[in-house]
């Protein structure tokens, strides 16, 4: 499905019926939309490169941290559709990184495209994938530390494994 070419920022507005019933995961999802809106709006302003670059870095952290949080919870809950859910995360991460690479190579259309892609993908992912785990994952399955902490711990684990 193509990314909507809309100037309407309602694309980035959270809807209560998107809730997966786990407050930490819902807050992560809202954060994705906030970062998407920031990217979308910043691209329209002059002298915005620092804001856009910061939003992209935060989005990359969000992707890493949220996916780690959700995937860990899915494993802990014994979610039967884990492999397909993980595959969708990997595909989105790859798509986002490809667009971020375009931005870093000077493509002026990349940041707003990334914003729209993220918002649209997130909503479709919540409604079609995440809703499958609603009622399966419970609060005790979810690591509620800030996403930056999750990413830092995961990076440290990766570094420790590489040192072996």
N, C-alpha and C positions, 0 to 999 in steps of 0.2 A: 504494500500500500504506500503511495507517495506521501511525503511529508507535506502537510498543508502549508500553502504559501499565504499565510494570513498575517495581517498586521494587528490582529486582535489578540491582545495579551491574555484573554481568558483561557487560551490553550494551557496556561501555566497555573490555573486556579485549582486548588485541591477541592475535591467533592467528598462529602462525608460517606457516601456509599462505596468509596474506594477503600475504606478501612478494612484491614485484614484481622482486626481484633486484637492486635498486639501493639500497644502504644509506641514502643521503641521503633518497631518496623514502620509504623505509620509516620512517625516523625522523620525517619530516614527518607521515606518517600516524599514527604513535604519538602525536605531539604533539597532533594533532586529538582523539584519543580522551582524552588526559589533560585537555585543556581542557574537553571535553564532560563528563567526570566531575566536574571542579571546579565547573562550572556546575550540574550536577545536584545535587551534594551541598551546595553553598553555599546553594542556594535553600531548603534545609530548616532552616537555622540563623537565629537571630535576629540582627539587626544585621549583615546580610551584604551590604548594598548596595554597599559599596566593593569587596568581593571579586567580586561578580557583575559590576559595571561593569568591573573590571580584566580579568576573564576574557573578557568580551565584546570589549573592545579588543584583547586578545591574539588572540582568535579571528578578528577582522577582519584583523589583521596576517597571521595564518596563512593565511587564505583568499587574500589578495592575494599574499603571498610564495610560497606553495606553488603556486598556480595559475600564477603567472609562471614559476617554476622548471620546472614540468612542461610547460607550453605551449612554452617556449623549447627544452626538450629534445626535445619531439615534432617541432617544426619542424626542429631540427638533424638529427634522425634521418630526416627525410622520411616521417614516419608518415602512412600513407594515410587514416586515419580522423580526421585532425586536426580537421576542421570539426565533426564530430558530437561529438567529445570536448570541444571548446571550448564548444559549445552547452550541454552538460551542466554545465560549470563556470559559465557565465553564469546558467543557471537556478537552480543552487544558491545562487550569490551573491545573486541577487535574492530568493530565498525567505528566506535568512538575514537579509538587510537588512530585509525586511518584518517579520520577527519581532523584530529588534532595535528597529525603530521602535515596535512595540507595547510592548516593555519600557519604552522611554523615555517613552511616553505613560501609563505606570502599570499596565500589564497584568501582574499578579502571576504569571500562568501562562506568560508568554513565555520566561523563562530556562530552566526545566526542559524546556519544549517545544523550545527551540533546542538544548539538550543532546541530547535524544533524536533530533531531526531530524538533527543533525550526525553523530552516531554511526551511525545507521542508514543515512543517505545515503552516508557514507564507505565503510562495509562493502560496500554494494551497488555503489558506484562502483568500488571496487577489484576486486571479483569479476567485474563485468560489463564495465567499461570499461578500467580500468588493466591488467588481465591481457592485454588485446589487444596492449599494447605490450611486454609482457615478452619479452625476447630481442631486441627491436628497438632500444630505447634502451640505450645503453652508458654507463658511468661518464663517459667523456669528453664526452658530450652534455649532462651535467648540471652546472649551476653550483652548487657546494657551499658558497657563502658563506651565512652566517646569513640567515634569512628577512627580518629587519629591514633588513639591508643591501640585499637585493634590492628591497624595497618602497621604501626611500629612493632608490635609484638610479632606479627606475622613475618615482617621483614627480618627481625632478629632470629626467628626460628629458621627462616630460609638461609640466613648467613651462617648460623650454627651448623646446619646440615651440610652446607658447602665446605665448611672447615674440616669435616670428618674425613 
